[in-house]
Amino acid sequence: MVRIREGLFVQIQSFELSNDNSSKLVAKIQDHIASWISKSEGFVSANLHLSEDGRKVVNYLQWRSSDDYKNFKADEMHSKLKDEINAFDIYQFEDDTFKLVKQQSIEDEFWSKSRI
């Protein structure tokens, strides 16, 4: 598991579908993550979430910097991804960016203890 660090650039995408294609959307996004997004300069992690009712998909991505994110968006493969996503019956879409300012997890306590 990738440890989250403050200062990373975060992209959060939220999709609400008006049909039952959310699993197919997740598979399509995962294909792109595996084939080229994860190999993009500055990529840190991607976390795909599917709501229990199956109508919403959230993708939480982390990049080292906003410049790395901008370079990812300028890649010609990004246009292909957008076209493939637009083929789905998306009811609502949000794509926001953030700077991670603080993270806390149970792992912080785990990794701070001596393991020897």
Buried (B, 14 or more C-beta within 10 A) or exposed (E): EEEBEEEBBBBBBBBBBEEEBBEEBBEBBBEBBEEBBEEBEBBBBBEBEBEEEEBBBBBBBBBBBEEBBEBBEEBEEBEEBEEBBEEBEBEEBEEEBEEEEEEEEEEEEEEEEEEE
